[in-house]
Amino acid sequence: MKRSELEHLIRAAGRIAGEREIVVIGSQAVLGQFPDSPAALLRSMEADLYPKRKPEVADKVDGAIGEGSRFHEQYGYYAQGVAPDTATLPRGWQRRLVRIENANTEGYAGLCLEVHDLAISKYVAGREKDLEFTRELARQGMTGKKTLLKRLGETALEATLARLVHGGVERDFPRRGGRPRWR
């Protein structure tokens, strides 16, 4: 998915929901902070999102522009309407949302997860595709080990899962340091 395609989904979801702000919590949220993200991070053709003030209408968005819809058939990408609690996120994530609002969103705004918050949600989900995503974020220098470990400490998890996530972060940053170098 390209940034312009995410902007299109934000605009369409906003119109369907009658809501100006759309929260993007899936992998394509990376496009908020990094509009020119590497192709390896943009394999997904779906954006997981929900209307900020009316999350209960996410199903309506999903039905109109979701997987298998005419929208999906026409454009090749789609929105998946999700619930706000779909992703496990660190405390304070709402304050760090990255706003996408420009001529292409036509008055609607996408509120995308900050990349470290996004990465924590992917480590917690723990599917192979999620761990490939976090590995690529680290490889590209788009996340930093120190920030990830801090955010992990701000995430409500059972001890066993927290240890697994910690191990995933350590795996992705085999060398000391881990400062973001993406600009």
MOLINGI-V53052 format. One record per pair of residues at least 12 apart in sequence whose ideal C-beta (glycine too) atoms are under 8 Angstrom apart, sorted by the first residue. I is the first residue (numbers start at 0). GAP is how many residues later the second one is. If there is no record, write none. Layout:
BEGIN
i: {I | I}
gap: {GAP | GAP}
END
This chain:
BEGIN
i: {0 | 0 | 0 | 0 | 0 | 0 | 0 | 0 | 1 | 1 | 2 | 2 | 2 | 2 | 3 | 4 | 4 | 5 | 5 | 5 | 5 | 5 | 5 | 6 | 6 | 6 | 6 | 6 | 7 | 7 | 8 | 8 | 8 | 8 | 8 | 8 | 9 | 9 | 9 | 9 | 9 | 9 | 9 | 9 | 10 | 10 | 10 | 10 | 11 | 11 | 11 | 11 | 12 | 12 | 12 | 12 | 12 | 12 | 12 | 13 | 13 | 13 | 13 | 13 | 14 | 15 | 15 | 15 | 15 | 15 | 16 | 16 | 16 | 16 | 16 | 16 | 17 | 17 | 18 | 18 | 18 | 18 | 18 | 19 | 19 | 19 | 20 | 20 | 20 | 20 | 20 | 20 | 20 | 21 | 21 | 21 | 21 | 21 | 21 | 21 | 21 | 22 | 22 | 22 | 22 | 22 | 22 | 22 | 22 | 23 | 23 | 23 | 23 | 23 | 23 | 23 | 23 | 24 | 24 | 24 | 24 | 24 | 24 | 24 | 24 | 24 | 24 | 25 | 25 | 25 | 25 | 25 | 25 | 25 | 25 | 26 | 26 | 26 | 26 | 26 | 26 | 26 | 27 | 27 | 27 | 27 | 27 | 28 | 28 | 28 | 28 | 28 | 29 | 29 | 29 | 29 | 29 | 29 | 30 | 30 | 31 | 31 | 31 | 31 | 31 | 31 | 31 | 31 | 32 | 32 | 32 | 32 | 33 | 33 | 33 | 36 | 37 | 37 | 39 | 40 | 40 | 40 | 40 | 44 | 44 | 44 | 45 | 45 | 45 | 45 | 45 | 46 | 46 | 46 | 46 | 47 | 47 | 47 | 47 | 47 | 48 | 48 | 48 | 48 | 48 | 48 | 49 | 49 | 49 | 49 | 51 | 54 | 54 | 56 | 57 | 57 | 57 | 58 | 59 | 60 | 60 | 61 | 61 | 61 | 62 | 64 | 64 | 65 | 65 | 65 | 65 | 66 | 86 | 86 | 86 | 86 | 87 | 87 | 87 | 87 | 87 | 87 | 87 | 88 | 88 | 88 | 88 | 88 | 89 | 89 | 89 | 89 | 89 | 89 | 89 | 90 | 90 | 90 | 91 | 92 | 92 | 92 | 95 | 95 | 95 | 96 | 96 | 96 | 96 | 97 | 97 | 97 | 97 | 98 | 98 | 99 | 114 | 114 | 114 | 115 | 115 | 115 | 115 | 115 | 116 | 118 | 118 | 118 | 118 | 118 | 118 | 119 | 119 | 119 | 119 | 119 | 121 | 122 | 122 | 122 | 122 | 122 | 122 | 123 | 123 | 123 | 123 | 125 | 125 | 130 | 133 | 133 | 133 | 134 | 134 | 136 | 137 | 137 | 137 | 138 | 139 | 140 | 140 | 140 | 140 | 141 | 141 | 142 | 142 | 142 | 143 | 143 | 143 | 144 | 144 | 144 | 144 | 144 | 144 | 145 | 145 | 146 | 147 | 147 | 148 | 148 | 151 | 151 | 151}
gap: {27 | 30 | 41 | 43 | 44 | 45 | 46 | 76 | 29 | 40 | 28 | 32 | 33 | 97 | 100 | 70 | 72 | 18 | 22 | 25 | 41 | 94 | 104 | 93 | 95 | 97 | 98 | 103 | 67 | 96 | 38 | 40 | 56 | 68 | 69 | 70 | 12 | 14 | 39 | 90 | 95 | 98 | 99 | 100 | 93 | 94 | 95 | 97 | 52 | 53 | 59 | 67 | 36 | 38 | 48 | 52 | 66 | 68 | 95 | 37 | 91 | 93 | 94 | 95 | 93 | 41 | 44 | 45 | 48 | 49 | 34 | 37 | 40 | 41 | 43 | 44 | 36 | 39 | 32 | 33 | 34 | 35 | 38 | 87 | 88 | 89 | 30 | 31 | 32 | 87 | 88 | 89 | 90 | 27 | 28 | 29 | 30 | 86 | 87 | 88 | 89 | 26 | 27 | 28 | 29 | 61 | 74 | 87 | 88 | 23 | 24 | 25 | 76 | 86 | 87 | 88 | 89 | 23 | 24 | 25 | 57 | 61 | 62 | 64 | 88 | 93 | 96 | 18 | 20 | 21 | 22 | 23 | 54 | 56 | 61 | 14 | 17 | 21 | 91 | 95 | 103 | 106 | 14 | 16 | 18 | 19 | 20 | 18 | 69 | 83 | 84 | 89 | 12 | 82 | 85 | 88 | 107 | 112 | 69 | 81 | 65 | 66 | 67 | 68 | 78 | 79 | 80 | 81 | 65 | 79 | 81 | 82 | 81 | 108 | 148 | 105 | 98 | 102 | 96 | 92 | 95 | 96 | 99 | 31 | 32 | 33 | 21 | 31 | 32 | 33 | 34 | 30 | 31 | 32 | 33 | 31 | 32 | 34 | 38 | 39 | 12 | 30 | 31 | 32 | 33 | 61 | 31 | 32 | 33 | 34 | 59 | 28 | 29 | 24 | 23 | 24 | 25 | 22 | 21 | 18 | 20 | 17 | 18 | 19 | 18 | 13 | 14 | 12 | 13 | 14 | 15 | 13 | 26 | 34 | 37 | 38 | 32 | 33 | 36 | 37 | 67 | 68 | 69 | 24 | 28 | 31 | 32 | 66 | 26 | 27 | 30 | 61 | 62 | 64 | 65 | 63 | 64 | 65 | 62 | 20 | 21 | 24 | 17 | 18 | 21 | 14 | 15 | 16 | 17 | 13 | 14 | 15 | 16 | 12 | 13 | 12 | 22 | 27 | 28 | 27 | 28 | 31 | 32 | 35 | 34 | 14 | 15 | 18 | 24 | 29 | 32 | 28 | 31 | 32 | 35 | 45 | 12 | 25 | 29 | 41 | 42 | 45 | 46 | 31 | 33 | 37 | 41 | 38 | 42 | 37 | 34 | 35 | 38 | 36 | 37 | 35 | 34 | 35 | 40 | 33 | 42 | 38 | 39 | 40 | 41 | 38 | 40 | 29 | 35 | 37 | 34 | 35 | 36 | 24 | 25 | 27 | 28 | 32 | 33 | 32 | 33 | 33 | 21 | 30 | 17 | 20 | 13 | 14 | 17}
END
